Amino acid sequence: MGRQRWLVGFLVSWLLFVNHYSRDISGALEKEIEAGFHVSKKDYAAMNSAYFIPNLVMPVIMGAVSQSCGALPTLVFIIVLSAVGHLIVGIAATSNSFSMLFVGRVWLGLTYETIDMLPLPMLAPIFGDVWAL
């Protein structure tokens, strides 16, 4: 269990790093997004607001789904959905489509908080001896 537990810990850490990086990068690129897509600060702010709105309900919904389907299958499903969201954002960037970027960011917003929360029930049994439970 020693090597496996640290591999799981590393993979979850990497998942969370990528998740938070993709959430925060739009803030660092605000001026570039506004100039490159020819949108106003208002449109940019609307895109970011739309990204965070799903976080109000998705963790509860996906928590219920994980209770019936299991945490790992639900997490894998959410990661696949997130990958599709990243693909949409990438296509939007290459085609210079703000509406597609907006859709991609909302899509990613559906997965963001769930990716943060779902690994917790899987990590507790593996790291119970070193985790404050």
TIRO-2110 file (N, C-alpha, C; in Angstrom, 1 decimal):
// TIRO-2110
0.8, -1.2, 0.0, N, 1, A
0.0, 0.0, 0.0, CA, 1, A
0.9, 1.3, 0.0, C, 1, A
2.1, 1.2, 0.4, N, 2, A
3.0, 2.3, 0.5, CA, 2, A
3.2, 3.1, -0.8, C, 2, A
3.6, 2.4, -1.8, N, 3, A
3.8, 3.1, -3.1, CA, 3, A
2.5, 3.5, -3.7, C, 3, A
1.5, 2.7, -3.6, N, 4, A
0.2, 3.0, -4.2, CA, 4, A
-0.4, 4.2, -3.6, C, 4, A
-0.3, 4.3, -2.3, N, 5, A
-0.9, 5.5, -1.7, CA, 5, A
-0.2, 6.8, -2.1, C, 5, A
1.1, 6.8, -2.2, N, 6, A
1.7, 8.0, -2.7, CA, 6, A
1.5, 8.3, -4.1, C, 6, A
1.3, 7.3, -4.9, N, 7, A
1.0, 7.5, -6.3, CA, 7, A
-0.4, 8.1, -6.4, C, 7, A
-1.4, 7.6, -5.6, N, 8, A
-2.7, 8.2, -5.6, CA, 8, A
-2.6, 9.6, -5.1, C, 8, A
-1.9, 9.9, -4.1, N, 9, A
-1.7, 11.2, -3.5, CA, 9, A
-1.1, 12.2, -4.6, C, 9, A
-0.1, 11.7, -5.3, N, 10, A
0.5, 12.5, -6.4, CA, 10, A
-0.6, 12.8, -7.5, C, 10, A
-1.3, 11.8, -7.9, N, 11, A
-2.2, 12.0, -9.0, CA, 11, A
-3.4, 12.9, -8.6, C, 11, A
-3.8, 12.8, -7.4, N, 12, A
-4.9, 13.7, -6.9, CA, 12, A
-4.3, 15.1, -6.8, C, 12, A
-3.1, 15.3, -6.4, N, 13, A
-2.5, 16.6, -6.3, CA, 13, A
-2.4, 17.2, -7.7, C, 13, A
-1.9, 16.4, -8.6, N, 14, A
-1.8, 16.9, -10.0, CA, 14, A
-3.2, 17.3, -10.6, C, 14, A
-4.2, 16.5, -10.3, N, 15, A
-5.5, 16.8, -10.8, CA, 15, A
-6.0, 18.1, -10.2, C, 15, A
-5.8, 18.4, -8.9, N, 16, A
-6.2, 19.6, -8.3, CA, 16, A
-5.4, 20.8, -8.8, C, 16, A
-4.1, 20.6, -9.1, N, 17, A
-3.2, 21.7, -9.6, CA, 17, A
-3.8, 22.1, -11.0, C, 17, A
-4.1, 21.1, -11.9, N, 18, A
-4.6, 21.5, -13.2, CA, 18, A
-6.0, 22.1, -13.1, C, 18, A
-6.8, 21.6, -12.2, N, 19, A
-8.1, 22.2, -12.0, CA, 19, A
-8.0, 23.7, -11.5, C, 19, A
-7.2, 24.0, -10.6, N, 20, A
-7.1, 25.3, -10.1, CA, 20, A
-6.4, 26.2, -11.1, C, 20, A
-5.4, 25.7, -11.8, N, 21, A
-4.7, 26.5, -12.8, CA, 21, A
-5.7, 26.9, -13.9, C, 21, A
-6.5, 26.0, -14.4, N, 22, A
-7.5, 26.3, -15.4, CA, 22, A
-8.5, 27.3, -14.9, C, 22, A
-8.8, 27.3, -13.6, N, 23, A
-9.8, 28.2, -13.0, CA, 23, A
-9.2, 29.6, -13.0, C, 23, A
-7.9, 29.7, -12.6, N, 24, A
-7.3, 31.0, -12.3, CA, 24, A
-6.6, 31.7, -13.6, C, 24, A
-6.3, 30.9, -14.6, N, 25, A
-5.6, 31.5, -15.7, CA, 25, A
-6.3, 32.5, -16.4, C, 25, A
-7.7, 32.4, -16.5, N, 26, A
-8.4, 33.5, -17.2, CA, 26, A
-8.3, 34.8, -16.5, C, 26, A
-8.1, 34.8, -15.2, N, 27, A
-7.8, 36.1, -14.5, CA, 27, A
-6.5, 36.7, -14.9, C, 27, A
-5.5, 35.9, -15.1, N, 28, A
-4.2, 36.4, -15.5, CA, 28, A
-4.2, 36.9, -17.0, C, 28, A
-5.1, 36.4, -17.7, N, 29, A
-5.2, 36.7, -19.2, CA, 29, A
-6.3, 37.6, -19.5, C, 29, A
-6.9, 38.3, -18.5, N, 30, A
-8.0, 39.2, -18.7, CA, 30, A
-7.8, 40.1, -19.9, C, 30, A
-6.8, 40.9, -19.9, N, 31, A
-6.5, 41.9, -20.9, CA, 31, A
-6.4, 41.3, -22.3, C, 31, A
-5.6, 40.1, -22.3, N, 32, A
-5.4, 39.4, -23.6, CA, 32, A
-6.7, 38.9, -24.1, C, 32, A
-7.6, 38.4, -23.2, N, 33, A
-8.9, 37.8, -23.7, CA, 33, A
-9.7, 39.0, -24.2, C, 33, A
-9.8, 40.1, -23.5, N, 34, A
-10.6, 41.2, -23.9, CA, 34, A
-10.1, 41.8, -25.3, C, 34, A
-8.8, 41.9, -25.4, N, 35, A
-8.3, 42.4, -26.7, CA, 35, A
-8.4, 41.4, -27.8, C, 35, A
-8.0, 40.2, -27.5, N, 36, A
-8.0, 39.1, -28.6, CA, 36, A
-9.3, 38.7, -29.1, C, 36, A
-10.3, 38.8, -28.2, N, 37, A
-11.7, 38.4, -28.6, CA, 37, A
-12.6, 39.6, -28.9, C, 37, A
-12.0, 40.8, -28.7, N, 38, A
-12.7, 42.1, -28.9, CA, 38, A
-14.0, 42.1, -28.1, C, 38, A
-13.9, 41.9, -26.7, N, 39, A
-15.0, 41.9, -25.8, CA, 39, A
-14.8, 43.0, -24.8, C, 39, A
-15.8, 43.4, -24.1, N, 40, A
-15.8, 44.4, -23.1, CA, 40, A
-15.4, 43.8, -21.7, C, 40, A
-15.1, 44.6, -20.8, N, 41, A
-14.9, 44.1, -19.4, CA, 41, A
-16.2, 43.4, -18.9, C, 41, A
-17.3, 44.0, -19.3, N, 42, A
-18.6, 43.5, -18.9, CA, 42, A
-18.8, 42.0, -19.4, C, 42, A
-18.5, 41.8, -20.7, N, 43, A
-18.6, 40.5, -21.2, CA, 43, A
-17.6, 39.5, -20.6, C, 43, A
-16.4, 40.0, -20.3, N, 44, A
-15.4, 39.1, -19.6, CA, 44, A
-15.9, 38.8, -18.2, C, 44, A
-16.4, 39.7, -17.5, N, 45, A
-17.0, 39.5, -16.2, CA, 45, A
-18.1, 38.5, -16.2, C, 45, A
-19.0, 38.7, -17.2, N, 46, A
-20.1, 37.7, -17.3, CA, 46, A
-19.6, 36.3, -17.5, C, 46, A
-18.6, 36.2, -18.4, N, 47, A
-18.0, 34.8, -18.6, CA, 47, A
-17.5, 34.2, -17.3, C, 47, A
-16.8, 35.0, -16.5, N, 48, A
-16.3, 34.5, -15.2, CA, 48, A
-17.4, 34.2, -14.2, C, 48, A
-18.4, 35.0, -14.2, N, 49, A
-19.6, 34.8, -13.3, CA, 49, A
-20.3, 33.5, -13.7, C, 49, A
-20.4, 33.3, -15.0, N, 50, A
-21.1, 32.1, -15.5, CA, 50, A
-20.3, 30.9, -15.1, C, 50, A
-19.0, 31.0, -15.1, N, 51, A
-18.1, 29.9, -14.7, CA, 51, A
-18.4, 29.4, -13.3, C, 51, A
-18.6, 30.4, -12.4, N, 52, A
-18.7, 30.0, -11.0, CA, 52, A
-20.1, 29.7, -10.5, C, 52, A
-21.1, 30.1, -11.3, N, 53, A
-22.5, 29.8, -10.9, CA, 53, A
-22.8, 28.3, -10.6, C, 53, A
-22.4, 27.4, -11.5, N, 54, A
-22.7, 26.0, -11.3, CA, 54, A
-22.1, 25.5, -10.0, C, 54, A
-21.1, 26.1, -9.5, N, 55, A
-20.5, 25.6, -8.2, CA, 55, A
-21.5, 25.7, -7.0, C, 55, A
-22.6, 26.4, -7.2, N, 56, A
-23.6, 26.5, -6.1, CA, 56, A
-24.3, 25.2, -6.0, C, 56, A
-24.5, 24.4, -7.1, N, 57, A
-25.3, 23.2, -7.0, CA, 57, A
-24.6, 21.9, -7.4, C, 57, A
-23.6, 22.0, -8.3, N, 58, A
-23.0, 20.8, -8.8, CA, 58, A
-22.4, 19.9, -7.7, C, 58, A
-21.7, 20.4, -6.7, N, 59, A
-21.1, 19.5, -5.7, CA, 59, A
-22.2, 18.7, -5.0, C, 59, A
-23.4, 19.3, -4.8, N, 60, A
-24.5, 18.6, -4.1, CA, 60, A
-25.0, 17.5, -5.0, C, 60, A
-25.2, 17.9, -6.3, N, 61, A
-25.8, 16.9, -7.3, CA, 61, A
-24.8, 15.8, -7.5, C, 61, A
-23.5, 16.1, -7.7, N, 62, A
-22.5, 15.0, -8.0, CA, 62, A
-22.2, 14.2, -6.7, C, 62, A
-22.4, 14.8, -5.6, N, 63, A
-22.2, 14.1, -4.3, CA, 63, A
-23.3, 13.0, -4.2, C, 63, A
-24.5, 13.4, -4.6, N, 64, A
-25.6, 12.4, -4.6, CA, 64, A
-25.4, 11.3, -5.6, C, 64, A
-24.9, 11.7, -6.8, N, 65, A
-24.6, 10.7, -7.8, CA, 65, A
-23.5, 9.8, -7.4, C, 65, A
-22.5, 10.3, -6.7, N, 66, A
-21.3, 9.5, -6.2, CA, 66, A
-21.8, 8.5, -5.1, C, 66, A
-22.8, 8.9, -4.4, N, 67, A
-23.3, 8.0, -3.4, CA, 67, A
-24.0, 6.8, -4.0, C, 67, A
-24.6, 6.9, -5.1, N, 68, A
-25.3, 5.8, -5.8, CA, 68, A
-24.4, 5.1, -6.8, C, 68, A
-23.4, 5.8, -7.4, N, 69, A
-22.6, 5.2, -8.5, CA, 69, A
-21.2, 4.9, -8.0, C, 69, A
-20.8, 5.5, -6.9, N, 70, A
-19.4, 5.4, -6.4, CA, 70, A
-18.6, 6.6, -6.7, C, 70, A
-17.7, 7.0, -5.8, N, 71, A
-16.9, 8.2, -6.0, CA, 71, A
-15.9, 8.1, -7.2, C, 71, A
-15.3, 7.0, -7.3, N, 72, A
-14.3, 6.9, -8.4, CA, 72, A
-14.9, 7.0, -9.8, C, 72, A
-16.0, 6.2, -10.1, N, 73, A
-16.6, 6.3, -11.4, CA, 73, A
-17.2, 7.7, -11.7, C, 73, A
-17.7, 8.4, -10.6, N, 74, A
-18.2, 9.7, -10.8, CA, 74, A
-17.1, 10.7, -11.0, C, 74, A
-16.0, 10.5, -10.3, N, 75, A
-14.8, 11.4, -10.6, CA, 75, A
-14.3, 11.2, -12.0, C, 75, A
-14.2, 10.0, -12.5, N, 76, A
-13.7, 9.8, -13.8, CA, 76, A
-14.7, 10.4, -14.8, C, 76, A
-16.0, 10.3, -14.6, N, 77, A
-17.0, 10.9, -15.5, CA, 77, A
-16.8, 12.5, -15.5, C, 77, A
-16.6, 13.1, -14.3, N, 78, A
-16.4, 14.5, -14.2, CA, 78, A
-15.1, 14.9, -14.9, C, 78, A
-14.0, 14.1, -14.8, N, 79, A
-12.7, 14.4, -15.4, CA, 79, A
-12.9, 14.4, -17.0, C, 79, A
-13.7, 13.5, -17.5, N, 80, A
-13.9, 13.4, -18.9, CA, 80, A
-14.7, 14.6, -19.3, C, 80, A
-15.7, 15.0, -18.6, N, 81, A
-16.5, 16.2, -18.9, CA, 81, A
-15.6, 17.5, -18.9, C, 81, A
-14.7, 17.5, -17.9, N, 82, A
-13.7, 18.6, -17.8, CA, 82, A
-12.8, 18.6, -19.1, C, 82, A
-12.3, 17.5, -19.5, N, 83, A
-11.5, 17.4, -20.7, CA, 83, A
-12.2, 17.9, -21.9, C, 83, A
-13.5, 17.6, -22.0, N, 84, A
-14.3, 18.2, -23.1, CA, 84, A
-14.4, 19.7, -23.0, C, 84, A
-14.6, 20.2, -21.8, N, 85, A
-14.6, 21.7, -21.6, CA, 85, A
-13.3, 22.3, -22.0, C, 85, A
-12.2, 21.7, -21.7, N, 86, A
-10.9, 22.2, -22.1, CA, 86, A
-10.7, 22.2, -23.7, C, 86, A
-11.3, 21.1, -24.3, N, 87, A
-11.2, 21.0, -25.7, CA, 87, A
-12.1, 22.2, -26.3, C, 87, A
-13.2, 22.5, -25.8, N, 88, A
-14.0, 23.6, -26.3, CA, 88, A
-13.3, 24.9, -26.1, C, 88, A
-12.6, 25.1, -25.0, N, 89, A
-11.9, 26.4, -24.8, CA, 89, A
-10.7, 26.4, -25.8, C, 89, A
-10.1, 25.3, -26.0, N, 90, A
-9.0, 25.3, -27.0, CA, 90, A
-9.4, 25.6, -28.4, C, 90, A
-10.6, 25.0, -28.8, N, 91, A
-11.1, 25.3, -30.1, CA, 91, A
-11.5, 26.8, -30.2, C, 91, A
-12.1, 27.3, -29.1, N, 92, A
-12.5, 28.7, -29.1, CA, 92, A
-11.3, 29.6, -29.3, C, 92, A
-10.2, 29.3, -28.6, N, 93, A
-9.0, 30.1, -28.7, CA, 93, A
-8.5, 30.1, -30.2, C, 93, A
-8.5, 29.0, -30.8, N, 94, A
-7.9, 28.9, -32.2, CA, 94, A
-8.8, 29.5, -33.2, C, 94, A
-10.2, 29.5, -32.9, N, 95, A
-11.1, 30.0, -33.9, CA, 95, A
-11.5, 31.5, -33.5, C, 95, A
-11.0, 32.0, -32.4, N, 96, A
-11.3, 33.3, -32.0, CA, 96, A
-12.8, 33.6, -31.8, C, 96, A
-13.4, 32.6, -31.1, N, 97, A
-14.8, 32.7, -30.9, CA, 97, A
-15.1, 32.9, -29.4, C, 97, A
-15.6, 34.1, -29.0, N, 98, A
-15.8, 34.4, -27.6, CA, 98, A
-17.0, 33.6, -27.2, C, 98, A
-18.0, 33.4, -28.0, N, 99, A
-19.2, 32.7, -27.6, CA, 99, A
-18.9, 31.2, -27.3, C, 99, A
-17.9, 30.6, -28.1, N, 100, A
-17.5, 29.3, -27.8, CA, 100, A
-16.6, 29.2, -26.5, C, 100, A
-15.8, 30.3, -26.3, N, 101, A
-15.0, 30.4, -25.1, CA, 101, A
-16.0, 30.5, -23.9, C, 101, A
-17.0, 31.2, -24.0, N, 102, A
-18.0, 31.4, -22.9, CA, 102, A
-18.6, 30.0, -22.6, C, 102, A
-19.0, 29.3, -23.6, N, 103, A
-19.6, 27.9, -23.4, CA, 103, A
-18.6, 27.0, -22.8, C, 103, A
-17.4, 27.0, -23.3, N, 104, A
-16.3, 26.2, -22.7, CA, 104, A
-16.1, 26.5, -21.2, C, 104, A
-16.1, 27.8, -20.9, N, 105, A
-15.8, 28.1, -19.5, CA, 105, A
-17.0, 27.7, -18.6, C, 105, A
-18.2, 27.9, -19.1, N, 106, A
-19.4, 27.4, -18.3, CA, 106, A
-19.3, 25.9, -18.2, C, 106, A
-18.9, 25.2, -19.2, N, 107, A
-18.8, 23.7, -19.2, CA, 107, A
-17.8, 23.3, -18.1, C, 107, A
-16.6, 24.1, -18.1, N, 108, A
-15.6, 23.8, -17.0, CA, 108, A
-16.2, 24.1, -15.6, C, 108, A
-17.0, 25.2, -15.6, N, 109, A
-17.6, 25.5, -14.3, CA, 109, A
-18.5, 24.4, -13.7, C, 109, A
-19.0, 23.6, -14.6, N, 110, A
-19.9, 22.5, -14.1, CA, 110, A
-19.0, 21.4, -13.4, C, 110, A
-17.7, 21.4, -13.7, N, 111, A
-16.9, 20.4, -13.2, CA, 111, A
-15.9, 20.8, -12.1, C, 111, A
-15.7, 22.1, -12.0, N, 112, A
-14.6, 22.6, -11.1, CA, 112, A
-14.7, 22.2, -9.7, C, 112, A
-15.8, 22.6, -9.0, N, 113, A
-15.9, 22.3, -7.6, CA, 113, A
-16.0, 20.8, -7.3, C, 113, A
-16.6, 20.1, -8.2, N, 114, A
-16.8, 18.6, -8.0, CA, 114, A
-15.4, 17.9, -8.0, C, 114, A
-14.5, 18.4, -8.9, N, 115, A
-13.2, 17.8, -9.0, CA, 115, A
-12.5, 18.0, -7.7, C, 115, A
-12.7, 19.2, -7.0, N, 116, A
-12.1, 19.5, -5.7, CA, 116, A
-12.7, 18.6, -4.6, C, 116, A
-13.9, 18.3, -4.7, N, 117, A
-14.6, 17.6, -3.5, CA, 117, A
-14.6, 16.0, -3.6, C, 117, A
-14.7, 15.5, -4.8, N, 118, A
-14.9, 14.0, -4.9, CA, 118, A
-13.7, 13.2, -4.5, C, 118, A
-12.4, 13.7, -4.6, N, 119, A
-11.3, 12.8, -4.2, CA, 119, A
-11.3, 12.6, -2.6, C, 119, A
-11.9, 13.5, -1.9, N, 120, A
-11.8, 13.4, -0.4, CA, 120, A
-12.3, 12.1, 0.2, C, 120, A
-13.4, 11.5, -0.2, N, 121, A
-13.8, 10.2, 0.4, CA, 121, A
-12.9, 9.1, 0.0, C, 121, A
-12.2, 9.3, -1.2, N, 122, A
-11.3, 8.2, -1.6, CA, 122, A
-9.9, 8.3, -0.9, C, 122, A
-9.5, 9.5, -0.5, N, 123, A
-8.2, 9.7, 0.2, CA, 123, A
-8.2, 9.4, 1.7, C, 123, A
-9.4, 9.6, 2.3, N, 124, A
-9.4, 9.4, 3.7, CA, 124, A
-9.0, 8.0, 4.2, C, 124, A
-9.5, 6.9, 3.5, N, 125, A
-9.1, 5.6, 3.9, CA, 125, A
-7.6, 5.3, 3.6, C, 125, A
-7.1, 5.9, 2.6, N, 126, A
-5.7, 5.6, 2.2, CA, 126, A
-4.8, 6.3, 3.1, C, 126, A
-5.1, 7.6, 3.5, N, 127, A
-4.2, 8.4, 4.3, CA, 127, A
-4.7, 8.6, 5.7, C, 127, A
-5.6, 7.7, 6.2, N, 128, A
-6.2, 7.9, 7.5, CA, 128, A
-5.2, 8.0, 8.7, C, 128, A
-4.1, 7.3, 8.5, N, 129, A
-3.1, 7.3, 9.6, CA, 129, A
-2.3, 8.7, 9.7, C, 129, A
-2.4, 9.5, 8.7, N, 130, A
-1.6, 10.7, 8.7, CA, 130, A
-2.6, 11.9, 8.4, C, 130, A
-3.8, 11.7, 8.4, N, 131, A
-4.8, 12.7, 8.1, CA, 131, A
-5.6, 13.0, 9.4, C, 131, A
-5.8, 14.3, 9.7, N, 132, A
-6.6, 14.6, 10.8, CA, 132, A
-8.1, 14.4, 10.6, C, 132, A
-8.5, 13.2, 11.0, N, 133, A
-9.9, 12.8, 10.8, CA, 133, A
-10.7, 12.9, 12.1, C, 133, A
END
